[in-house]
Amino acid sequence: VLCAILAVVGWVVAIGKLLYLNRISRSNAAFLERWEDVSSDLTVLDQEDENSIKTLGGTASGKAQKLMKHSPLYHIYHLGSEEVQKRLQNVRQISLSSTQKYAKGLSGRSIQAIKATLHGGLVREVQKLNDKLVFLTIGIAGGPYLGLLGTVIGVMITFAVIAKSGQVEVNSIAPGIAGALLATVAGLAVAIPALFAYSYLSTRIKDVVSSIETFIDEFIAKMAEHHKETN
């Protein structure tokens, strides 16, 4: 019964995570298609308007936004763009309220702060991606042990029955031993599919994380170049 529960939970988690990763892949592809156009001319994001960030400067319609909301890259982009807008607004306000001249654009400290914020967003996205995978690891590690436990208990019961009856016959031992070994088969039937599913999903998740890290570096480089300090 325990092995059956582990198997059901493992399959539900694996299928749910696979559908989630497929949705992320489609969302990332939709976002990158629009980001390639926007990244060549970031002036469309300079408007002091929250809607400009959400729509990537008006390049994403409502339907596209609905698709991209599942994209970790879009979440990181949105987080970074908001940080850039806040710092640029602070510089403008200080410049307007003071006679002292301040450098326009993003300073080195601002770039580092934005990068730290984006890496914080990366950690949260990784947590979402790895959510519930622990049930697969429980199936991988716990399934064989549960099966072994069932086999040991079954063998103990079989020998206890033999000792009580005082008769040792193959026909009386074989059914008990076969039933005991069935528990081991059940444990392996839980662990082996869970192992394959976990390996595949982990590879997919690593690819998503690598794409996020690459995007963060690209985003920081383009923003630093576009909003470089000028006197």
N, C-alpha and C positions, 0 to 999 in steps of 0.2 A: 504493500500500500504506500509506504514512504517513497519507494522508488518510482511508483506511478505518479505520485504528486510532484516529485522533482522533475520527472520527464515532462509533465504537462506545463509546469511553470517555465521550464527551460525553453520549450517550443514556443510558448506564448511570448516570452521575452525576445527570443531570437527573431521570430517573424515580425514582431512590432518594431524591433530595432532595425531590421532590414528595410521595412517600409519607410521608417524615419530617415534612414540614410539615403534612400532613393529620392525622397522628397527634397532633402538637402541638396543632393546633386543637381536636381532640376532647378532649384532656387539659386544655387551658386552660378550655374550656367547663365540663367537669365540676368543675374546681377552683373557678372563679368562682361556680358555682351554690351550692357549700357555703360559700364565703368570705362571700357576701352575708349568710348567716344568722349566721355566727360574728362578723363584724365589728360587728354591732349590739350584741353582748354578749361582750366579750373576756374576761370573767371565767372562761369555760370553759377558757381557755388558761393560767390562773394556777396550775394544779396543777403541782407539782414532779415531773412524770412525762414522760419522753420519749415515751411512747405517746400522751399527750394532744396533743402537737404533731403527731405523724404522722397521727393520726385527726381533726385539727381539732376537738378537744374531744369526740370520740366520734361526730361526724357522718358520718365516712367509714368505710365497711366495708372489709373486705379486698379485695373486688373493686374498689371505688372507688379504694383506694390503688394497686392495680396499674395502673389506668387513669391516675391522676394522676402516676405516677412519671416519665412522659414530659413533664410540663408544666414549662416554665421558670418559670412563676409559682409553682408548688408548690415548686420548688427554692429560689427566692428567699424565699418565705414561711418555709420550714423553716429556712433559714440565719438569717433575721432573728429568728425566734422563739427559736432556740437562743441567739443573742447577747443577747436580752432576758432570758431565763431566767438566763444566767450572771451578768449584771450585777445582777439582783435578788437572786440567791443571795449574791453578794459583799456587798451592802448588808446583808442579813439577818445574815450571819455576823459582820460588823464590829459591827453594832448589839448582837448578843448577847454578844460578847466584850469590849465596851468600855462603860464607864459614860457615855461621851459620846453625846449624841443625834445621830443622823444622819438626814438627810432621806430619807423613803421615796419610792420611785419612781425615775424616770430623770432624771438631770441633763442639762443642755444638752450637756455634753461627751460623755456617753454616747450621746445621740441622734445627734450628729455622727459618733461612732465607728461606731455601727450603720449609719448611712447610708453611710459609706465602705466598710464591709464588704459591704453590699448592692450597691453600684456595682462592687465587685470581682467579686461573683457575676455581675453583668450582663455584664461584660467576658468572663467565661468562657462564659456562655451565647451571646454573640454569636460567639465563636470556634467554638463547636459548630455554630451555624447557618450560618456561612460556610465550614465545612469542606468541602474538595474542589471548591468553586466555581471554584478556580483552573484546573481542567481545562477548564471552559467558556470562560474567558477565553483560555486557550491555543488552543482551537479557533477562537475569534473572530479572534484576532490572527494565529495561525500558519497557519490553513487557506488563506487567499488567497495568502499568501507561498509556501507549498508548491506550490499550484497554479500560480503564476506561474513558480516555479523549474522545474516540470515542463514548462510551455509553452516556456520559453526553451530548455531542453535539447532538447526535441523539434524546435523550429525549427532549432536549430544542426545537429542530426543530419540533418534533411531537406536543408538547404542543402549539407551536406558530401557527401551522396549525390549531389546534383545536380552539384556541382563535380567529383566523381569520374567520373560518367558522361558529363558534357559535354552532356547533353540537358536542355532546359527545356521541359517539357510540363505542361499543366494536370493531365492524368491522373496524372502522376508526383508532382506537388507536392501535390495536394489531399488524398490519404490521409494524408500525413505531417503537414500543417498541421492537419487535422481531429483527428488523434490527439494532437497537441501541445495543441490547445485543450481537449481532453477533461480534461487535468490542471487547467486553470483552472476548468472546470465542477465538477470534484470538490472543489476547494478552496472554492468558493462554496457547494457543497452541504453542506460541513461548517460553514462560518462562519454562514450565515444561520439555520439552525435553532438553533445554539448561541446566537446573539444574542437570538433571541426567547425561548428558554428562560431565559437569564440575566436578561433584563429582567423576565420574569414572576416568577421565583424571588426576585430582589432586592426586588421590590415586596412580595411575601409576607413576606420576612424583615424588611423595614423595619416592616411592620405589627406583627409579633411583638415587635420591639424597642421600638416605641412603647408597646405594651400593657404590657411589662415596666417601662418607665420610669414610666408612669402608676401602675402597681401599687406601685412602690417609694415614690413620693410619698404615695400613699394609706395604705400600711402604716405609714410613719414618722409621718404625721399622727395616725392612730388610736392607735398605740402611745404617742406623746407625750401625747396627751390622756388615755388610760386610765391611764398610769403617771406622771402628773404628780407633781412633788415636793410633799410635804406635810410639815410639821414635827410 
